[in-house]
Structure formats: structure tokens, C-alpha cells
Amino acid sequence: MDISVITTRPFPDQKPGTSGLRKRVQQFREAHYLENYIQSIFDACPELLRGELLLGGDGRFHNREAIQIILRMAAANGAQKISVGLGGLLSTPAASHLIRSRGATGALILSASHNPGGPEGDFGIKLNTANGGPATPAVTDAIHARSTQLSHYRIVNGSEHVDIDHLHTRTLAEMQVEVLDPVGPYADAMAALFDFERIGELLRSDFFAMRFDAMHAVTGPYAEEILVKRLGAPPETILRAEPLADFGGRHPDPNLSHTRELREALFGRDAPDFGAASDGDGDRNMILGRHFFVTPSDSLAVMAANAHRIPAFADGLKGVARSMPTSQAVDAVARALGIPCYETPTGWKFFGNLLDDGRIRLCGEESFGTSSDHVREKDGLWAVLFWLDLLAARRQSVEEIVRDHWRQYGRHYYTRHDYEAVDSERAERVMARIRDQLSALPGQSLAGMQVAAADDFAYRDPVDASLTEHQGLRVLFEGGARIVFRLSGTGTEGATLRLYIEQHETRPDHLDADPQVLLRPLIDAAAQLGDIPGLTGRERPDVIT
């Protein structure tokens, strides 16, 4: 085996965020940048090389080139086996399933999730470890520490190309390479969780129609296999099915702003009964009914309240969890069911200990992510199949199911305002201004409501007792209303300042308001509290969810 040891120098910006390292494509294509980060992973996590390591991504620009480099580096570092998704494709939830079902050491997932693709877009690398979930903070800290000290990396010489477009097994130097089917095993797993017979009857019936927007991202092949081939939905059910390196020139982000065709179909004349979308790497979901949008927080709560109707949850829920910024709608369901509801920081890795310890079976985030204990990732198609199974079981519309839920548990009015690509220093000033006021806020009146408490959210993991601090600034009101401020770690340019507003309403005649109207006093109070216009120069958010 002809190996080169390449002299390099550390890059100062290779600290992973909540879901791995995300940068512009141009930065990953700089000399040594990708190689440095991969070598840092292999050095910090040598156990990855002692068994089967999975590799694949969402098909975005630079994925195929990066796969060839990673294969040569893995071989040079003594890896036993790398299994690559056919065509280089591997959704995040499918990777988690394959890790767990095959006993793999982990997976390198090449994706920047919902961020844009193409030559001018973003690229990312996320490490999932042996439990199937994202690397823990301890692991990512070790990778970052190694990246600051790196002086060389190892790579097999030559430009031998590994065919990743056909199912086969071969060797590269002394390493085994298998190109595997990334879709079939995942589809089999879904068939074991849901009642495919009744879902198929619904999809093939004359009285039901749906649309699924794959956003030219990774879930297109998965949706075609499950919805069309196995469940019998018409082929036109799936929009933008083919994965493209630039996602068709649009953001692969499943929200109303980036799913124009789906939105127009579901809110137009002769709208189908159900609509859904997933993101770049297949872990997020958006759920729509005819002329009706389901917030991710409400979706999680409805799932919890109806889990007993789904075969996978026939024995009930032991507990549920949500990220702190997610609305408290699922908390109300947990109280009614007499089960615990855990509030964690943002980042799916924080659910991992709770899932592994058997404390929860269902979890979700307001950022369009929901899943269960079948994997250790959020799972977009799983959520879509859950809703389809629920619709088939209840024989009601999406809107009827959600409105029934509001009548029983009340409605948690909720909105998220995103100020994107804000100068990082300006965004930090907003957070500092709010943080300085926290101790004085309790007892004050804001937006006509009394402040009960205000804090900088910290989480003590109930399983391993680890402490995670500075996860968002909260202003909590008597009666359950909340304002939450947080800086997001998923962007590649500047900072994204996120403002979350929530208010619970139980009066039957107050369940049909426009959230932006009902929450306006709290929205205005939050903007004033942080002096957002003055400190950021932004009069309005870039995205409202």
C-alpha cells in the first residue's frame, strides 16, 4: 500500500456545531481543509476504523469528490471496512438505522442539512457514533482539539476511482469497500413500524390524495420506494423526486417559504388531503392538511396523544422529550398521560441518552424534526408515515385532528422569527443586552403579563449528570407564555438570531386566531427587550415560521 503522509497546518475554524462542521463549498475545497478535518476525526475516534464505517450524504455538490478522498484516507489510516450508499446517497435517518442494524462503528454523513447546495452553497460533515446518534459534545470537543494540533494527514497515493454507482464489494489497498443499497433496509424498517396495509388502502383510494415534496434532495428515492412502489400511491404524488447537486437552485428547507409547488397545491383549488416535505438529508419534515399548516410543535403533541393508534407504540409511551425552544404543547399531553416530559437543549444528540436509557420513546424539535426510539436521529419520512397511519386510523382530515387536539389540550400559539446572517458581533450584543436584564425581569410586566422567571437555560442530563449551559435566554410568564432568544449554530455565514414566542389559550372561542396577531404584544416586547432593530439594523425577521 502506497501511503503519503502530507504535512499540513491547523485551520482555526474547524469546531463542529450542533450538527457537525458546515462551511461554504469553496472552503471545503481549499487545499488540505477537508483532509485535515477527516484526519482529526480518525485521530480523535480511532474506534471508527476498527469495524464497519458508513459513508454517504444528501447528494449535494462536492459529495462525490469528498467520498473518494475519504475512502483513500480511511484506507491509509488502517480502516477495516467502509460501506458507501449507492450513488453516494445516504439519508441521515437511514444512516442511523444502518449503524444500529449492522452493528457499525458509526457514519460520516456528508450534508449541510437544510442549507443551500451547489458550487456557491454549503457543505458539511457530521459524525454519528455507534449508538446511531450524532457525536456527543465530548466527542466533537475532542475532534476540535485535535484539529488545532494537526501537523499531517495520511492518504493512499494515486487517483484510483472507486465505483460508487453499482452494488458491489471490492478492496482499496487493504480496506474492504462495500457499495450498499441505502433505501431497501430503511423501507423494511418502516414496514415493521407502521400498518402498511391500511396506509396503502388509504393512498390507493379514490377519496384521498397527497403530495410529498422531496425538494430534489435525498428522500426522493426513499419516497418512491415506500410511497409509490410499496404503498401504491400514484407516481405524481412525489414532487421534485430526483436528487440534484444544487437542489434545483433552492433551499432544501421544508417550510412554507421554500416549498412553493407544495404550498400552492395544498392551499389552492381542488387541494389534496395531505401534504408533506423533507429536507436535504431527510431528517426534517413539514406536515400540511388541505388549506392547513401544522406547526412542528403541534405535530409532536398530536403524535404523543395518538401514539397508541400506531403499531410501533401499541404498548404506549414511557416518556417524551422536546428541545427547550419547542412549544409546551407536548408537555400538556404528557401530563394527561401521566408520563415524564424532558426539556433538553437544541440538538438531537441530547435525546440520545434518554432514548438509550429507555426513558422516552418520542421526541421532537420545533425546527421541523420529530422521531422515536427506532433510530437516534430525527426522521422526516417516518413522521410522514406516522401521519398517514394516523389519518388512515382516524378517518378524519388533518385539520379535524388538530382542532380536536386544541379543544382537548388548548392551543399553544407559537411562532419563530429568524434574523439570518446577522453580523456575529451585533447578534452577541443583542444576547448580552438581554442577559444583563434577566435578574431584574421577574415581577415586571411585559406585554400586559407578569414575568414569573427569567434565565439562561442550562440542562443537567438525568442519565449521565453532564451539565450543558448557555442554551438560550428565557423569559417565562405567569400562565405559561414564553419568550426565548437563541443564536443558531446551523448557518455558515454570520449568526442566525432566533426569537421564539409562545402563549397558551384554552378558551373555546379563542382557538382560531392568527398567531402573528395574537402574539404581537409579546413579539414587540421581545424586539424592545433585545433592541433588535437598533443593534442588528433589521426592522423585521428574514423568516417567520
TORTORLO-471926 format. One record per residue: x, y, z of N, C-alpha, C, O in turn; residue in three letters. Coordinates in steps of 0.05 Angstrom, whole numbers, plus 5000, padded with zeros to 4 digits. Layout:
BEGIN
XYZXYZXYZXYZALA/...
This chain:
BEGIN
501749765000500050005000501850255000503550285017MET/501450424981503050664977501650904991499550994981ASP/502650985014501451195030503151435031505651425034ILE/501951665029503351925033502552045060500252035068SER/504552155073504052305098504452595091506752685086VAL/502252745089502353015079502553215102500953205121ILE/504553385100504853595120502753805117502153895095THR/501553895139499454085138499654275162501554255178THR/497854455164497654635187494754655196492954615180ARG/494354705222491554725232489954955219491155165213PRO/487454905216485555125209484255215234483555055251PHE/483755475238482655575263479655545266478555615287PRO/478355455245475355465245474055195242471955175229ASP/475354985252474154715248472854615274473054375280GLN/471454785288469954705311467154625302465754795291LYS/466254375306463554285297461354435313461754515336PRO/459154485299456854605312454954385321455754165328GLY/452354455323450354265334450054015316449253805326THR/450654045291450453815272452853795254452653775230SER/455253785266457653755251458954015242458154225251GLY/460753985223462154215212460854305186460654145167LEU/459954555184458654655160460154915151460555095167ARG/460954915126462355145115461455165085460154995075LYS/462355385073461855415045463455195029465555105038ARG/462355125006463654924989466555004983468354844984VAL/466855264977469555364969471555314992473855254987GLN/470655335017472455295039473255005042475554945047GLN/471354815038471954535039473754455016475154245018PHE/473754604994475454534971478154654973479854614955ARG/478654824994481354924997483354695003482554495014GLU/485754734995487854524999487954445028488354615046ALA/487754195033488054065060485654105079485553975100HIS/483654265071481554335091479954085098479654015122TYR/478853955078477253705082479053495095478253365114LEU/481453465084483253255094483953295124484053105139GLU/484453545131485053605159482753515178483253385198ASN/480353585170478153515188477653215190477153115211TYR/477853075167477552785168479752655184479152475200ILE/482252745181484352635198483952695227484552525244GLN/482852925234482252985262480152795273480352715296SER/478152725256476152525265477452255270477052135291ILE/479052165251480351905254482251895278482351695292PHE/483652115283485552115305484052125332484851995351ASP/481852285333480352305358478552065364477952015387ALA/477851925343475951705345477051455331475851365311CYS/479251335340480451115326478550865325478950695308PRO/476650855344474850625344473150605318472150395312GLU/472850835304471250835280472550645259471150535242LEU/475150615260476650465239476750165245477850015229LEU/475750085268476149805277473749625269473649395277ARG/471949725253469649575244468649695219470149785202GLY/466049685215464749785191463950085195462450145214GLU/464950255179464250545180462550605155463350545133LEU/460250735159458550805137459251085126460251255141LEU/458751125100459451375087457351435066456651265049LEU/456451685066454551775045453452045053454152155074GLY/451752155036450652415041448152475025446852295015GLY/447552735023444952815011445252874981443352974969ASP/447552824970447952864941448653144933448753204909GLY/449153314953449753594946452553614932454153424932ARG/453053844921455553894906457953844925457953924948PHE/459953704915462453624928462153364943464253254952HIS/459753244945459552984958461252764945462652624959ASN/460952744919462352514906465352544907466752354911ARG/466352784904469252834906470152774934472252654938GLU/468652864954469452824982469452534989471252445004ALA/467552374979467552094984470051954975471151794990ILE/471052024951473551904941475851964959477551794965GLN/476052214968478252294986478052145013480052055023ILE/475652135024475352005050475951705048477151595067ILE/475251575026475951295023478951255023479951075036LEU/480351425008483251395007484551455035486551325042ARG/483451645049484451705076483851485096485551415112MET/481451375094480751155112482650915108483550795127ALA/483150845083484950625077487750675088489050505099ALA/488650925085491350995095491550995125493750955136ALA/489251025138489251025167488550755179488050725203ASN/488450545162488150275172485250185177484750005192GLY/483250315164480550235168480049955157481249875138ALA/478249815171477649535163475649545140476049395120GLN/473549705142471449695121469949955121469250075141LYS/469350055097467650285092465350185074465750065053ILE/462850245083460550185067459350455057458650625073SER/459050475031458150725018455350685007454750484995VAL/453650885012450950875000451150894970452751044959GLY/449450744955449450734926449251024915447451174923LEU/451051094897451051364886452051574906451751814901GLY/453051484928453951664949451751774966452151954982GLY/449251664962446951764976446451605001446651365001LEU/445751745023445051615048443751825065445052015074LEU/441151795070439751985088440751955116441751745124SER/440452165132441352155159439851945176441151795190THR/437151935174435751725190436451445180436651255196PRO/436851405154437551145144440351065153440850835159ALA/442151265155444851205166444651115195445950925203ALA/442951245211442651175239441550885241442450725257SER/439550825224438450555224440550345216440750135229HIS/442150405195444150205187446350165208447249945212LEU/447150385221449050355243448050155263449549975272ILE/445550185271444450015293443849735283444349545298ARG/442949705258442149435249444649275240444549025242SER/446749405231449149265222451349265243453449135238ARG/450949395265453049405286455449555277457749485284GLY/455049765261457249925251458450095273457150145293ALA/460850185268462250365288461250645286461550805305THR/459950725264458950995261458551065232458550885215GLY/458151315226457651405199458751695196458551855214ALA/459851745172460552015164458352095144458151985122LEU/456752295152454552385135455252645123455752845137ILE/455352655097456252895082453753065075452453005055LEU/453253255091450853415087451053675103452353685124SER/449853885093449354125109446354155113445354385116ALA/444953925114442153915121440454085104440254035080SER/439154295115437254465100438554705088437254865075HIS/441254725090442654955078442854915047442754685038ASN/443155135032443255105003445654954993447654945007PRO/445454844969447654694957448654834932448155064927GLY/450154674916451354794891454154904897454954914920GLY/455554984876458255084878458555324897460555354910PRO/456455484898456555724916455155664942454855854959GLU/454255424947452755354971454455244993456855304995GLY/453255085010454554985034455054685032453854535017ASP/457054605048457754325050458054265080458654445096PHE/457854015087458153945116458853655120458453485102GLY/460053595143460753325151459753285180460453445198ILE/458153085184457153015210457952735217457852555201LYS/458852695242459552435252457352325269456552455288LEU/456452085263454651935280456151705292457751575278ASN/455751645317457351445330455751175333453651145321THR/456850995349455850715348453050675358451850475352ALA/451850865372449050845380447250935358444750915360ASN/448351045336446751145314446151445315445151555296GLY/446851575338446351855341448652035335450951935332GLY/448152295334450352485329452452475352451852405374PRO/454852525344457052525364456352715387455252935383ALA/457052625411456552785435458453025437460453035422THR/457853225454459653445457462453365465464453485456PRO/462753155481465453065488467052965464469453025462ALA/465652835445466952735421467652965402469952985392VAL/465753145398466353375380468453555392469953675377THR/468453585418470653745430473353615425475353755421ASP/473453345427475953215422476853245393479253275387ALA/474953235374475653275346476653555341478653595328ILE/475353755353476254025350479054065362480754195350HIS/479453955386482153975399484253865381486453975378ALA/483753635368485653515351486153685326488453705317ARG/484053815316484353975292486154215297487354315278SER/486354305322488054535328491054455330492754635332THR/491654195331494354105335495453955310497853875310GLN/493753905290494553725268496953835253497054065246LEU/498753655247501153725231501353565206502953635188SER/499853345204499953185179497453015177496052975197HIS/496952915153494852725149495852505130497752535116TYR/494352275130495252045115493151985093490752005097ARG/494151925069492351865047493851675028496251695023ILE/492251495016493351304996493951454971492351614961VAL/496351404960497151534935495651444911494351224912ASN/495651604891494351524866491651644864490551764883GLY/490451614840487851734835485851524828483951574813SER/486251284838484451064832481551134841481151204864GLU/479651114823476951184828475350944837475450734824HIS/473950964859472250754869469450784857468150994861VAL/468450594843465750604831463750594854463550394868ASP/462150804857460050814878457250804866455250854879ILE/457150744840454550744826453450474820451350444806ASP/454750264830453749994827454149844853456149884868HIS/452349664860452549504884454749304880454649134863LEU/456749314896459049124894460749144919460449334935HIS/462648964921464648974943467448944930467748784912THR/469349094940472049094929473949164952473049214974ARG/476449184945478449274965479849524954480249554930THR/480549694972482149924966484549914985484349935009LEU/486949864973489249784989488449535005487849334993ALA/488449555031487749315048484949355060484149195077GLU/483549555052480849615064478649515046478749545022MET/476649385059474349295044472349535039471849685057GLN/471349555015469449755008466949614997467049454979VAL/464649675010462049565000460249794992459949985007GLU/459149784968457149974960454449834964453849634952VAL/452849954982450449814991447949974983448050214977LEU/445649834985443049954980442250125004441950005026ASP/442050385002441350545025438350565030437450665051PRO/436650465011433850515012432250265023430650295041VAL/432850035012431249795019431149735049428949695060GLY/433449725063433349665092431749865108430349795127PRO/431850125100430250325114427350285109425750295127TYR/426550225084423750175077422749925093420449925102ALA/424349715095423549485111423049555140421149455152ASP/424749735151424449815179421749975182420349935202ALA/421150145163418650295165416250105164414250145177MET/416349895147414149705145413649555171411449475176ALA/415749525187415449395213414249575235413349485255ALA/414349835230413350035250410550115246409050175265LEU/409650125221407050235214405350025200406249815191PHE/402750075199400849895186400749965156399050125148ASP/402549845141402749905113400149825098399549945077PHE/398749625108396349535094394249755094393049825074GLU/393749875118391650085119392650345106391050495095ARG/395250405108396250645094395950605064395150795050ILE/396650365054396350315025393450335016392950444995GLY/391650235032388750265025387950555023386450625005GLU/388950715041388351005040389551135016388151285002LEU/392051085010393351214987392251124960392351274941LEU/391250874959390150774934387150844930386050784909ARG/385950954950383051004949382451244932384251404925SER/379951274924379051494907378451744923378151954911ASP/378351724949377551954965379852084980379452264996PHE/382352004973384652124987386852174967387452014950PHE/388152404970390452474953392552624970391852764989ALA/395052584963397152714978399352804958399452714936MET/401052984968403453074954405753064973405553154996ARG/408052964964410452964980412653104964413253024942PHE/413853314976415953474963418653374973419353424996ASP/420153234956422753134963424953354959427253304967ALA/424253584948425953814946428553764931430553894936MET/428553574912430953494897433153424916435553474911HIS/432453304939434353224959434352924963433452774945ALA/435352824985435952544988433452364990433652134984VAL/431152475000428952305005427352214980425552054982THR/428052334957426552244933426551944928424451834925GLY/428851814928428951524924427451374946426251164941PRO/427651464971426351334993423351364990421851164995TYR/422351594983419551644979418351474956416151374958ALA/419951464934418951304912418751004919416850874911GLU/420650904934420550624942418250574961416750374957GLU/417850744981415850695001413050774992411250604992ILE/412751024984410051124978408951014952406550944950LEU/410650994931409650914905409850614902407850484896VAL/412250494905412550214899411250034920410049834913LYS/411550094945410549914966407649974975406149794981ARG/406950234974404250314984402350374962399950404967LEU/403250404937401450434914400550704908398550734894GLY/401750914919400951184913401651244884403651144873ALA/400151414870400751494843403551624841404251774860PRO/405051584820407651704817407752004820409652124830PRO/405552134811405452434813405152524842405152774847GLU/404852344861404752414889407352554897407252734914THR/409652484885412152594894413052814875413252784851ILE/413653044887414653274873417653294876418753224897LEU/419053384855421953424856423453184868424853204888ARG/422952954856423952704867426952654862428252524879ALA/428052764841430852694834432752854851432653104851GLU/434652724865436752874879438553024860439552914841PRO/438953274866440653444849442853574866442353634890LEU/445153624854447453724870446854014880448154094900ALA/445054154867444454424876441554454886440554674890ASP/440254224890437454214899435654384881433654504891PHE/436254394856434554544837434854844841433154994832GLY/437054924854437555214858436055334881435955574883GLY/434855164898433255274920434155144946435654944947ARG/433355264969434055164995432454905000430054894995HIS/433854685008432454435015431354445043431954275059PRO/429854655049428854705076425854675076424454835063ASP/424654485090421854435089420154625105419254565127PRO/419854865094417955055106416355185083416855135060ASN/414455355091412655465071414055645051413055695029LEU/416355755059417755945042419155795019419555914997SER/420055545023421655415003420255174990421555014976HIS/417755144994416154924981413855044965411554984970THR/414555214946412455364931410355184919407955224922ARG/411254974903409354804890407554654909405154634905GLU/408754564931407154424951405154604964402854544967LEU/406054844971404355044984402055114966399755134974ARG/402655164941400555244922398455014918396155064915GLU/399454774918397654544915395854514940393454484936ALA/396954534964395354484988393554714995391654675010LEU/394154954986392555184992391055284968389855504968PHE/390955124946389655204922386955074919385954934937GLY/385755124896383154994890383654694885385754624874ARG/381854524893382054234890384554124903385953954893ASP/385154234927387554154942387353864950385253764956ALA/389653724951389753454961389253464991389053675004PRO/388953225003388153205031390553235050390253315073ASP/392953165039395253155057397753235041398053165017PHE/399453385053401953465041404253445061403853485085GLY/406653395050408953375068411453425052411453415027ALA/413653495066416253535054418353455073417953445097ALA/420753395062423053335078425353505067425153625046SER/427653505082429753685076432153545062431853325052ASP/434353685061436753585046437553305053437753135035GLY/437953255078438952985087436752805098437252595108ASP/434252895096431952715102431152705131429652525138GLY/432152875148431452845176429253035185428253005207ASP/428553235169426453425177423853365162423853225142ARG/421653475172419153435159417353685163417553825182ASN/415653725143413453925145410853775139410753625120MET/408853835155406253695152404053905145403854115159ILE/402553855125400354025116397753865112397853635104LEU/395553995118392953885110391854065088393154265080GLY/389454005079388154185059387754455071386154485090ARG/389054655060388954935070389654955099388455115113HIS/391554795108392154785137395054715142396054515131PHE/396454875158399254825165399454725193398254845211PHE/400954515198401354405224404054495234406154425222VAL/404154645256406754715267408254465277406954275286THR/410854465275412354235285411754175315411753945323PRO/411354385331410754335359408054205362407754015378SER/406054285347403454155348403553875337402253695348ASP/405153835316405453565305406453375326405453155329SER/408553455341409653285362407453215383407252995392LEU/405953415391403853375411401653195401400753015416ALA/400853225376398753045365399852765364398352575369VAL/402352725356403552465355403452335383402752105386MET/404252485403404252375430401452295439401152085452ALA/399452455433396752405441395552165427393752035437ALA/396552105403395451895386397251655382396751485365ASN/399451645396401451435392400351155395401150975381ALA/398351125413397250855417395850745393395250505391HIS/395250915373393950825348395950705328395050595308ARG/398450735333400550655315401750395324402450365348ILE/402150185307403149925316405749945332405949795352PRO/407550115325410150135339409850215368411550155384ALA/407650345374407150445401404850315415403550425433PHE/404250075407401949935418402149895448400049885462ALA/404549885459404949865488405250125502405950135525ASP/404650345488404650615500407350755500409350645491GLY/407250995511409651165514410651155542409151185561LEU/413351125546414551145572415051435580415051505603LYS/415551595560416251875564416652015537416851885517GLY/416752275538417252435514419252655521419852705544VAL/420352775500422252995504421953195481421153125459ALA/422753435488422753655468425153835473426153845496ARG/426153965452428154165456426954405470424554455468SER/428554555485427554775501425954975484423755065493MET/426855065460425255265445422655155434420855315427PRO/422254895433419754775423417454845442417854855466THR/415054885431412854965448412154745469412954515466SER/410754835489410054655511407554485506406254375524GLN/406754475480404254325473404554025481402653915492ALA/406853905477407253625484407353585514406653365524VAL/408153795529408053775558405253725569404853565587ASP/403353855556400553825565399553545560398153435576ALA/400453425538399653145532401052955552399752775563VAL/403553005558404952835577403652845605403352645618ALA/402753085613401453105639398852935639398252805659ARG/397352955617394852805616395352505615393752345626ALA/397552415603398252135602399652035627399951795631LEU/400552215644401952145668404852035663405751855676GLY/406052145642408852065635410652305636409752535634ILE/413252265640415152495641415552625614415352495593PRO/416052885614416853035590419453185597419553345615CYS/421553115582424153235587424553475568423853465545TYR/425753685579426453925564429453935561430953965580GLU/430453915536433353895530434354135514432654285503THR/436954175513437954375494437354295465436654065459PRO/437654485447437354435419439654255409441954295417THR/439054065393441053865383440153585389439653515412GLY/439853425368438753155372440452985390439352795402TRP/442953045392444752875409443852875438444452685452LYS/442353085446441453095474439152895480438652835503PHE/437852805459435852605463437052325466435752135476PHE/439552295456440752025454440851875481440051645482GLY/441752005502441851875528439151795538438851575549ASN/437151965534434451905543433351665527431951495539LEU/433851645501432951425485434451165493433150955497LEU/437051185495438650945502437950835530438050595534ASP/437151015548436450935575433550845577432650765599ASP/432050855555429250775556427350965570425150885577GLY/428151215574426451405588424351525570422251605579ARG/424851535543422951655525422751475500424451305495ILE/420551505486420151365460419551555437419551475414ARG/419051815444418152005424419452275431419552355454LEU/420552415411421852665416421652845392421252755370CYS/422153115397421953295374423053565380423353645403GLY/423553715358424453985359422654165342421454075322GLU/422554425349420854605334421954655306420454745288GLU/424454585301425654625275425054405255426754305241SER/422554305256421454115237422753835240423253695220PHE/423353765265424553495270422953345290422453435312GLY/422153095283420852915302421852635296422652565274THR/421852465317422652185313422052025338420752125357SER/423051775338422451595360424951435366427151495357SER/424551215382426751055390427650855369429350685375ASP/426550865345427350675324430050745313431450575302HIS/430851005315433551095307434451295328433051335348VAL/436751415324437751615342438051885327439952035332ARG/436251935309436252175293433352265289431552095291GLU/432952505282430252585273429852455245431752395231LYS/427352415238426752245214424352355199422052325208ASP/424952485176422752615161420652425150418352475154GLY/421552215136419552035124418051875146415651815142LEU/419351815167418051685190415651855199413551745204TRP/416152115202413952295211411652295191409352305199ALA/412352295165410252295145408652035147406152045145VAL/409951815150408551555152406851545178404751425178LEU/407851665199406251675224403651815219401451725226PHE/403752055205401352205200399452045181397052045184TRP/400651915161398951755143397551535157395251485153LEU/399051395175397851185191395651295209393551165213ASP/396051525220394051655238391651735222389351685231LEU/391951845198389751915181388151675173385651675173LEU/389551455167388151205160386651095183384450985180ALA/387751115208386451005231383951175240381951065248ALA/384251435239382151615250380051685229377851765236ARG/380751665204378951745182377852025185375452075181ARG/379552205194378952485196381152635180383152525173GLN/380552895174382553055160384653145179384353135204SER/386853245168388953365185387853585202388453595226VAL/386353765190385253985206383453895228383553995250GLU/381753695222379953595243381453475267380753515290GLU/383553335261385153205282386553425299386453405324ILE/387653625286389053835302387053995318387554065341VAL/384754065306382854225321381654065344381054185366ARG/381253815341380353645363382453655386381753665409ASP/384953655378387053665397387053925413387353925437HIS/386654145398386554405412384254425431384454525453TRP/381954315424379654315442380154165468379254235489ARG/381753945465382253785489384553895506384353895531GLN/386653995494389054075508389554385508391454475521TYR/387954535494388554815489390454845466391754655457GLY/390655085457392455145434394855305444394555505458ARG/397255205438399655345444400455515420401855425402HIS/399555765420400255945398403255985398404456015419TYR/404455965374407355945373408356065347407156035326TYR/410656205349411956295325414956315329415856345352THR/416456295308419356335308420156535288419356515264ARG/421656735296422656945278425656915276427156925295HIS/426556885251429456845245430657095233429657195212ASP/432757205245434357415233436957285224438657225240TYR/437157245197439257085186441657245178441457485171GLU/444057115180446557235171446957515184447957695171ALA/446357535209446857775224449857785231451057575238VAL/451058015230453858045239454057915267452557985285ASP/455957745270456257585295456557765319455357715340SER/458057985317458458165339455858305347455258345370GLU/454358385327451758515332449858315346448358395364ARG/449758065336447957875348448757825377447057795394ALA/451357805383452257765411451458005428450857965452GLU/451458245417450558475433447658455441446858525463ARG/445958355423443158305430442958115453441558175473VAL/444357895451444257695473445357805499444257755520MET/447457965497448658075522446758275534446458285559ALA/445358435518443458625529441258485544440458575566ARG/440258265532438058115546439157985571437857995592ILE/441457865569442657715592442957905615442557825638ARG/443758155610444158345631441658425646441758515669ASP/439358375633436758455645435358215659433358265673GLN/436357975656434957745666434257755696431957695704LEU/436157835712435657825741433558035750432257995770SER/433258245734431358455742428558415730426658555738ALA/428158215712425658185698423458065715421158155713LEU/423957865732421757745748420257955764421458125777PRO/417657945762415858135776415058365758413158505765GLY/416558415736415858625718413458545701412858305698GLN/412258745689410058695670411058755642412058965636SER/410758555624411458585596409158485579407958275585LEU/408458635559406258555541403658505557402058335548ALA/403358645579400858605595400858355612398758285623GLY/403158225614403357975630405657995650407558135646MET/405357855673407257865694409557665688409057425682GLN/412057755690414357575687414657415712414957525734VAL/414657145709414956965732417856895737418756875760ALA/419456865715422256795718423656865692422456895671ALA/426356885694427956935670430656815675431856845697ALA/431756665655434256535660435756475634434756515612ASP/438256385637439856285615439755975618440855865637ASP/438355845600437655565603440055385605441955405588PHE/440055215625442155005629440754735632438554725643ALA/442154525624440954255624442854065639445154035632TYR/441753935659443153725673442053455663439753395668ARG/443653305648442753055637442052865659443752805676ASP/439652755660438852575681440152305680439952155699PRO/441452245658442751975655445651985664446451825680VAL/447152175653450052185659450852425676453152455683ASP/448852585684449352825701451053035689451953225703ALA/451553025663453153235650451553495649449053485647SER/452953715650451653985651452254125625454554155617LEU/450154225612450454385587449254665593446854685599THR/450854865590449955135598449655315574450555255552GLU/448455555578448155765559446855675533447955695511HIS/444455565536443055445514440655615504438955515489GLN/440455855514438256035505437256195529437156095551GLY/436456435523435456615544432356605544431056635524LEU/431256555568428356515571427156725588428256805609ARG/424856825580423156995596420556855599419056815579VAL/419856765623417556595629415456755644416056895664LEU/412956745634410856905645408956725661408756485657PHE/407556855680405356715694403256635673402556795656GLU/402256395675400356295655401656135633400256015616GLY/404356125633405755945614406856065589408155935573GLY/406256325583407356455559410456475562411456485584ALA/411856485539414756495539415856665516414656675495ARG/418056785522419756905501422456765504423556755526ILE/423556665482426256535482427956665460427056705438VAL/430456725468432456825449434656625447435556515467PHE/435556575422437756385418439256445393438056525373ARG/441856395393443556415369443756135358444555945373LEU/443156095332443355835320446155775310447655955303SER/446855515311449455425302449355285276451255135270GLY/447255315259447055155235447755315210447755205188THR/448255575212448855735189451955725183453455625199GLY/452655835160455455845152456456135149458756175143THR/454656325152455456605148454156765170451656765173GLU/455756915186454757075207453356905228454156675232GLY/451257025240449756875261446756895254445857095242ALA/445256695262442356705260441256745287441556575305THR/439956975291438657035316435756935315434257015297LEU/435056765333432356645332430756735357431756725379ARG/428356825352426456915372424056735372422756705352LEU/423456615395421256425397419156545416419856645438TYR/416656545408414456665424412256455427411556315408ILE/411256435451409156225457407156335477407856475496GLU/404656265473402456335492400256125490399356055469GLN/399456025513397455815515394655935517394256125532HIS/392855825502390055925502388155685504388355495488GLU/386355695523384455465527381555545522379855365520THR/380955805519378155885515377155785488378455845468ARG/374955645487374055525462373655725439374055655416PRO/372955975445372456175424375056325418374956525403ASP/377356235428379856375422381956185410384356225413HIS/380955975396382855775386383355805356384655635344LEU/382356025344382556045314383756315306383056415285ASP/385456425323386656685316389156655299390256435297ALA/389956865286392456875272394756895292394757085308ASP/396556705293398756715313400256985313401057085334PRO/400757095289402357345288400757575300401957765310GLN/398157565299396457775311396257725341396657915357VAL/395557485349395257435378397857475393397757565416LEU/400057405381402657415395404057685391406257725402LEU/402857875377404158125371405158275396407358375395ARG/403658295418404758435441407358305451409158445459PRO/407458035452409957905460412157945440414457975448LEU/411557935414413557975394414758255396417258285395ILE/413058455400414058735403415758765428417758895428ASP/414858635450416258655475419058525472421058625483ALA/419258305458421758165454423658345437426058365444ALA/422658465416424358635400425458875416427758955412ALA/423758985434424659205450426659115472428559255478GLN/426058885483427858775504430658745493432658805507LEU/430958645469433558605458434558835440436758825430GLY/432859035437433459255419434459145392436559225381ASP/432958955381433758815357434059005333436058995319ILE/432159195328432559375306435059545309436559585290PRO/435459655333437759835338440359695337442259805326GLY/440559445347443159305349443859145324446159095318LEU/441759065309442358905285441859055259442858975238THR/440459275261439759425236437459295221436959375198GLY/436159095233433958945219431259045231430859025255ARG/429559135214426859215223424958985225422958995239GLU/425558765210423758535210425458285206427658295195ARG/424358055214425857805210425957725181424257805165PRO/427857555174428057445147426057225142424957205120ASP/425557065163423756835160421956835185422856855207VAL/419356795180417456765202416156495199415056425178ILE/416256335220415056065220412856055240411455855243THR/
